[in-house]
Amino acid sequence: MENTSLLLWGMLFGGIGLGYFTYGKKQRAFVPLFVGIALCVIPYFITNIYLLVAAGVGLAFLPYFIKK
């Protein structure tokens, strides 16, 4: 069950990261670009579900607070 949850959360954050990456690349905005890269990469390194969800949600909301 844990591996399935990690896979699903990783796919969700990877999809959100792809959206941020595409938006950041087209708009030439560095914060969404780097957040998108980070969201695509963190599921490979974080194996704890709760830590993955916390990091993913934190990164997903980061561009709303940093406007550069």
Backbone bond lengths (Angstrom), bond angles and torsions (degrees), N, CA, C in turn:
res aa  C-N    CA-C-N  psi(-1)  N-CA   C-N-CA  omega(-1)  CA-C   N-CA-C  phi
1 M - - - 1.458 - - 1.525 110.76 -
2 E 1.314 116.87 -37.89 1.456 120.05 -178.00 1.529 111.26 -65.52
3 N 1.334 116.74 -40.77 1.460 119.63 179.73 1.518 111.47 -65.57
4 T 1.316 117.23 -37.02 1.458 120.94 178.31 1.526 110.50 -66.29
5 S 1.311 116.75 -41.28 1.462 120.53 178.78 1.521 110.90 -64.41
6 L 1.323 116.78 -43.36 1.461 119.79 177.66 1.523 111.29 -61.09
7 L 1.313 116.48 -40.45 1.455 120.76 179.58 1.531 111.33 -64.07
8 L 1.317 116.71 -46.28 1.466 120.35 -178.47 1.526 112.07 -67.11
9 W 1.337 117.43 -43.68 1.459 119.90 177.71 1.523 110.48 -65.10
10 G 1.327 116.67 -38.77 1.462 120.20 177.89 1.516 111.93 -63.59
11 M 1.312 117.13 -40.11 1.465 120.49 177.57 1.522 111.09 -67.11
12 L 1.316 117.40 -39.61 1.460 121.06 178.81 1.523 110.76 -63.02
13 F 1.321 116.75 -50.64 1.462 119.55 -179.36 1.525 111.56 -68.85
14 G 1.309 117.77 -31.46 1.460 120.66 174.94 1.521 111.86 -65.32
15 G 1.319 117.20 -39.47 1.464 121.17 177.13 1.519 112.06 -66.74
16 I 1.320 116.48 -41.93 1.465 120.44 176.24 1.523 109.39 -64.53
17 G 1.331 115.99 -40.62 1.461 120.38 178.26 1.514 112.65 -63.43
18 L 1.318 117.14 -38.21 1.462 120.49 176.91 1.528 110.87 -63.28
19 G 1.312 116.40 -39.65 1.466 120.24 177.02 1.514 112.07 -64.13
20 Y 1.329 116.92 -45.34 1.461 120.57 177.56 1.525 111.14 -63.67
21 F 1.323 116.87 -40.94 1.465 120.93 -179.62 1.525 110.53 -62.91
22 T 1.318 116.80 -45.45 1.461 120.98 179.80 1.528 110.96 -63.74
23 Y 1.318 116.50 -43.97 1.460 120.69 178.64 1.526 110.92 -63.24
24 G 1.337 116.56 -46.15 1.454 120.31 -178.95 1.515 112.98 -64.36
25 K 1.328 116.50 -35.24 1.463 120.01 179.27 1.529 111.00 -70.70
26 K 1.314 117.62 -42.40 1.460 120.81 -178.96 1.527 112.32 -70.64
27 Q 1.330 116.91 -37.83 1.463 120.96 -178.31 1.520 113.07 -89.90
28 R 1.322 116.96 -3.89 1.469 122.93 -176.55 1.526 110.84 56.67
29 A 1.326 115.57 43.09 1.463 122.92 178.37 1.523 108.04 -107.44
30 F 1.324 116.06 123.03 1.453 120.23 -172.28 1.526 113.87 -75.56
31 V 1.325 118.02 -35.39 1.471 119.77 -177.69 1.528 111.26 -64.28
32 P 1.333 120.61 -51.89 1.474 118.71 178.05 1.527 112.49 -64.17
33 L 1.321 117.42 -32.14 1.462 120.82 178.98 1.521 110.82 -62.92
34 F 1.327 116.56 -50.39 1.461 119.83 -178.51 1.523 112.59 -72.17
35 V 1.329 117.60 -33.12 1.466 120.45 174.96 1.521 109.98 -65.37
36 G 1.316 117.02 -39.48 1.463 120.58 177.18 1.515 112.23 -62.19
37 I 1.327 116.31 -43.43 1.472 119.90 176.87 1.522 110.49 -62.64
38 A 1.332 116.38 -44.06 1.465 120.31 -179.29 1.524 111.57 -63.59
39 L 1.327 117.43 -41.13 1.467 120.09 179.78 1.527 111.97 -66.68
40 C 1.310 116.86 -30.02 1.466 119.51 177.48 1.525 112.16 -76.46
41 V 1.333 117.10 -24.68 1.462 120.91 -173.14 1.534 113.02 -96.65
42 I 1.338 118.23 -33.97 1.468 119.13 -172.40 1.530 114.97 -61.19
43 P 1.329 121.63 -30.70 1.474 118.00 178.78 1.530 113.70 -63.06
44 Y 1.324 117.53 -20.24 1.458 120.23 177.88 1.523 112.43 -75.17
45 F 1.322 117.39 -24.79 1.457 121.02 -173.00 1.517 113.96 -106.93
46 I 1.323 118.96 -22.66 1.469 121.75 -177.39 1.525 108.59 -103.30
47 T 1.337 116.26 120.34 1.466 120.62 -177.36 1.530 112.69 -105.46
48 N 1.322 118.41 -5.21 1.455 122.14 176.81 1.529 108.35 -91.92
49 I 1.309 117.28 126.59 1.465 121.87 -175.11 1.525 111.53 -61.69
50 Y 1.324 117.29 -46.11 1.456 120.83 -177.08 1.525 111.47 -66.27
51 L 1.312 117.12 -39.50 1.452 121.15 177.53 1.527 110.77 -68.18
52 L 1.325 117.41 -37.95 1.455 121.55 177.41 1.526 111.29 -63.55
53 V 1.310 116.73 -44.88 1.470 120.84 179.74 1.534 110.12 -65.50
54 A 1.316 117.38 -42.88 1.466 120.47 179.84 1.527 110.79 -63.78
55 A 1.324 117.33 -45.45 1.462 120.36 179.67 1.525 111.07 -67.12
56 G 1.312 117.31 -40.32 1.461 120.58 179.87 1.509 112.85 -65.80
57 V 1.307 117.23 -44.49 1.465 120.61 179.07 1.527 109.93 -66.80
58 G 1.328 116.45 -41.19 1.467 119.58 177.85 1.516 112.10 -61.44
59 L 1.317 116.80 -44.26 1.460 120.03 178.42 1.524 111.84 -68.94
60 A 1.312 117.59 -36.12 1.462 120.68 -178.57 1.529 111.36 -65.47
61 F 1.329 118.45 -31.83 1.457 121.32 179.75 1.519 113.33 -92.13
62 L 1.311 118.16 -6.49 1.459 122.02 -178.23 1.526 113.27 -59.57
63 P 1.332 121.03 -43.24 1.474 118.95 179.70 1.530 114.51 -64.21
64 Y 1.321 118.19 -20.00 1.464 119.78 177.10 1.526 111.50 -74.04
65 F 1.324 116.50 -25.63 1.457 120.61 -178.11 1.525 113.35 -97.13
66 I 1.321 116.98 -25.01 1.464 121.40 179.08 1.525 107.39 -111.52
67 K 1.295 116.89 109.32 1.461 122.33 -178.14 1.527 109.47 -108.42
68 K 1.329 117.06 88.15 1.468 120.26 177.11 1.493 109.72 -138.14
